[in-house]
């Protein structure tokens, strides 16, 4: 399914191997299969889809459209105006912060979090905390590729998790 993806060594820092799935998303059949799989895995369990910046936006937009559900954008720090909730998390190569406008989430929303790659689980875990702090419930987490051996699955063990493809890191 992900034959078109690219592996880029030493990006964004030396020692990190970056997996770029955007070439796979550019293929209409592959992209449709990804969206259909994620939709089927969580059918009937969510009424909003949260995409983690940036590639998660691609998945969340298509998934929200195909399921007629609400779209929530989880952004990197400093990208949202007005009142925001913030969560810092660890990356394989440092720390980062994600933000969510609490007004973008309906009270009691059941939210499906989607992103492209699961490594350490930091960004998805931070997103889950943001959703819960904003009054939503995490319905599940859908990911396209899991890089095994980096602890991501364990970091997200409190949530229903669906991964399309697992590969060694």
LOFIVO-46253 format. One record per residue (C-alpha): residue in one letter; x, y, z. Coordinates in nm, 4 decimals. Example, Ala and Ser with C-alpha at 12.3 -4.5 7.8 and 13.67 -1.06 7.14 Angstrom:
BEGIN
{'a',{1.2300,-0.4500,0.7800}};
{'s',{1.3670,-0.1060,0.7140}};
END
This chain:
BEGIN
{'x',{0.0000,0.0000,0.0000}};
{'x',{0.2807,0.2449,0.0801}};
{'x',{0.5225,0.1573,-0.1970}};
{'x',{0.5313,0.5214,-0.3069}};
{'x',{0.6485,0.6495,0.0337}};
{'x',{1.0027,0.7813,0.0722}};
{'x',{1.2635,0.7124,0.3393}};
{'x',{1.4930,1.0082,0.3991}};
{'x',{1.7974,0.9497,0.6233}};
{'x',{1.9286,1.2211,0.8565}};
{'x',{1.6171,1.4390,0.8380}};
{'x',{1.5352,1.6642,1.0157}};
{'x',{1.8507,1.5908,1.2157}};
{'x',{2.1414,1.3456,1.1811}};
{'x',{2.0462,0.9984,1.2999}};
{'x',{1.6732,1.0404,1.2315}};
{'x',{1.5164,0.8443,0.9467}};
{'x',{1.2137,1.0362,0.8155}};
{'x',{0.9275,0.8524,0.6450}};
{'x',{0.7445,1.0746,0.3969}};
{'x',{0.4031,0.9389,0.3039}};
{'x',{0.2949,1.2363,0.0928}};
{'x',{0.3981,1.0604,-0.2327}};
{'x',{0.1656,0.7723,-0.1369}};
{'x',{-0.1140,1.0213,-0.0617}};
{'x',{-0.0634,1.1715,-0.4091}};
{'x',{-0.1771,0.8422,-0.5612}};
{'x',{-0.5604,0.8553,-0.5730}};
{'x',{-0.6107,0.4802,-0.5273}};
{'x',{-0.3739,0.4583,-0.2314}};
{'x',{-0.5182,0.7684,-0.0672}};
{'x',{-0.8738,0.6390,-0.1117}};
{'x',{-0.7737,0.3025,0.0388}};
{'x',{-0.6181,0.4763,0.3412}};
{'x',{-0.9271,0.6911,0.4033}};
{'x',{-1.1658,0.3986,0.3511}};
{'x',{-0.9664,0.1777,0.5894}};
{'x',{-0.9554,0.4399,0.8656}};
{'x',{-1.3249,0.5153,0.8210}};
{'x',{-1.4237,0.1481,0.8402}};
{'x',{-1.2037,0.0815,1.1446}};
{'x',{-1.3852,0.3447,1.3517}};
{'x',{-1.7287,0.3491,1.1848}};
{'x',{-1.9983,0.4922,1.4092}};
{'x',{-1.7620,0.5771,1.6966}};
{'x',{-1.6777,0.9418,1.6214}};
{'x',{-1.8441,1.2696,1.5315}};
{'x',{-1.5272,1.4750,1.4822}};
{'x',{-1.1860,1.4113,1.3265}};
{'x',{-0.8711,1.5815,1.4570}};
{'x',{-0.5744,1.6120,1.2253}};
{'x',{-0.2287,1.6662,1.3686}};
{'x',{-0.0258,1.9268,1.1786}};
{'x',{0.0781,1.8877,0.9070}};
{'x',{0.0231,1.5602,0.7207}};
{'x',{-0.2565,1.4685,0.9601}};
{'x',{-0.4507,1.7585,0.8054}};
{'x',{-0.4596,1.5736,0.4735}};
{'x',{-0.6048,1.2626,0.6338}};
{'x',{-0.8450,1.4430,0.8664}};
{'x',{-0.9889,1.6623,0.5920}};
{'x',{-1.0629,1.3701,0.3627}};
{'x',{-1.1950,1.1552,0.6477}};
{'x',{-1.4213,1.4304,0.7853}};
{'x',{-1.5557,1.4938,0.4358}};
{'x',{-1.6174,1.1264,0.3596}};
{'x',{-1.7945,1.0661,0.6922}};
{'x',{-1.9769,1.4025,0.7165}};
{'x',{-1.8160,1.4768,1.0511}};
{'x',{-1.6662,1.7844,1.2147}};
{'x',{-1.3005,1.8728,1.1408}};
{'x',{-1.0628,1.9864,1.4162}};
{'x',{-0.7135,2.1204,1.3415}};
{'x',{-0.4387,2.0591,1.5964}};
{'x',{-0.1628,2.3065,1.5169}};
{'x',{0.1986,2.3704,1.6019}};
{'x',{0.2558,2.6451,1.8594}};
{'x',{0.1922,3.0004,1.7448}};
{'x',{-0.0311,2.9147,1.4472}};
{'x',{-0.3740,2.9736,1.6077}};
{'x',{-0.5119,3.3135,1.7103}};
{'x',{-0.7085,3.3746,2.0295}};
{'x',{-0.7544,3.1395,2.3218}};
{'x',{-0.5678,2.8098,2.2865}};
{'x',{-0.4809,2.5068,2.4942}};
{'x',{-0.1168,2.3925,2.4677}};
{'x',{0.0611,2.0608,2.5230}};
{'x',{0.4341,2.0076,2.5032}};
{'x',{0.5649,1.6657,2.4012}};
{'x',{0.8914,1.4890,2.3297}};
{'x',{1.0083,1.4033,1.9793}};
{'x',{1.2835,1.1606,1.8867}};
{'x',{1.5047,1.4679,1.8506}};
{'x',{1.3744,1.7310,2.0957}};
{'x',{1.0432,1.8790,2.2097}};
{'x',{0.7519,2.0524,2.0420}};
{'x',{0.4186,2.2032,2.1377}};
{'x',{0.0747,2.1470,1.9873}};
{'x',{-0.2258,2.3741,2.0316}};
{'x',{-0.6019,2.3506,1.9989}};
{'x',{-0.8672,2.6214,2.0069}};
{'x',{-1.1181,2.4940,2.2653}};
{'x',{-1.3950,2.6655,2.0666}};
{'x',{-1.3206,2.4367,1.7694}};
{'x',{-1.4455,2.1328,1.9588}};
{'x',{-1.8106,2.0758,2.0425}};
{'x',{-1.8829,1.9839,2.4052}};
{'x',{-1.8862,1.6059,2.4456}};
{'x',{-1.7487,1.5412,2.0976}};
{'x',{-1.6190,1.1905,2.0252}};
{'x',{-1.2978,1.2619,1.8379}};
{'x',{-1.0944,1.0382,1.6096}};
{'x',{-0.7306,1.1499,1.5976}};
{'x',{-0.5487,1.0825,1.2701}};
{'x',{-0.1880,1.1257,1.1642}};
{'x',{0.0515,0.9715,0.9177}};
{'x',{0.3335,0.8079,1.1180}};
{'x',{0.3492,0.6672,1.4708}};
{'x',{0.7008,0.6797,1.6159}};
{'x',{0.7206,0.7628,1.9876}};
{'x',{0.3512,0.8558,2.0129}};
{'x',{0.4255,1.2010,2.1520}};
{'x',{0.2188,1.4073,1.9082}};
{'x',{-0.0860,1.1801,1.9285}};
{'x',{-0.0644,1.1629,2.3079}};
{'x',{-0.0427,1.5452,2.3267}};
{'x',{-0.3405,1.5709,2.0907}};
{'x',{-0.5423,1.3314,2.3070}};
{'x',{-0.4665,1.5428,2.6152}};
{'x',{-0.5749,1.8580,2.4312}};
{'x',{-0.9037,1.6991,2.3243}};
{'x',{-0.9759,1.5773,2.6767}};
{'x',{-0.8887,1.9164,2.8280}};
{'x',{-1.1275,2.0820,2.5788}};
{'x',{-1.4137,1.8557,2.6923}};
{'x',{-1.4026,1.5919,2.4213}};
{'x',{-1.3517,1.2169,2.4329}};
{'x',{-1.0928,1.0337,2.2252}};
{'x',{-1.2836,0.7775,2.0187}};
{'x',{-0.9618,0.6346,1.8791}};
{'x',{-0.6362,0.7031,1.7025}};
{'x',{-0.5847,0.6089,1.3379}};
{'x',{-0.2409,0.6035,1.1816}};
{'x',{-0.1101,0.4985,0.8455}};
{'x',{0.2385,0.3733,0.9404}};
{'x',{0.3781,0.2539,1.2731}};
{'x',{0.7540,0.2456,1.3184}};
{'x',{0.7863,-0.0372,1.5687}};
{'x',{1.0408,-0.0379,1.8461}};
{'x',{1.0088,0.3323,1.9317}};
{'x',{0.7434,0.2934,2.2025}};
{'x',{0.4571,0.4667,2.0248}};
{'x',{0.2020,0.1897,2.0678}};
{'x',{0.2766,0.1691,2.4402}};
{'x',{0.2416,0.5479,2.4801}};
{'x',{-0.1085,0.5273,2.3301}};
{'x',{-0.2214,0.2087,2.5082}};
{'x',{-0.5136,0.3863,2.6802}};
{'x',{-0.6858,0.4517,2.3458}};
{'x',{-0.8326,0.2373,2.0686}};
{'x',{-0.5601,0.2271,1.8046}};
{'x',{-0.5712,0.1287,1.4384}};
{'x',{-0.2569,0.1223,1.2232}};
{'x',{-0.2598,0.0294,0.8544}};
{'x',{0.1049,-0.0797,0.8219}};
{'x',{0.3732,-0.1615,1.0817}};
{'x',{0.7439,-0.1661,0.9971}};
{'x',{1.0637,-0.1728,1.2031}};
{'x',{1.2062,0.1722,1.2794}};
END
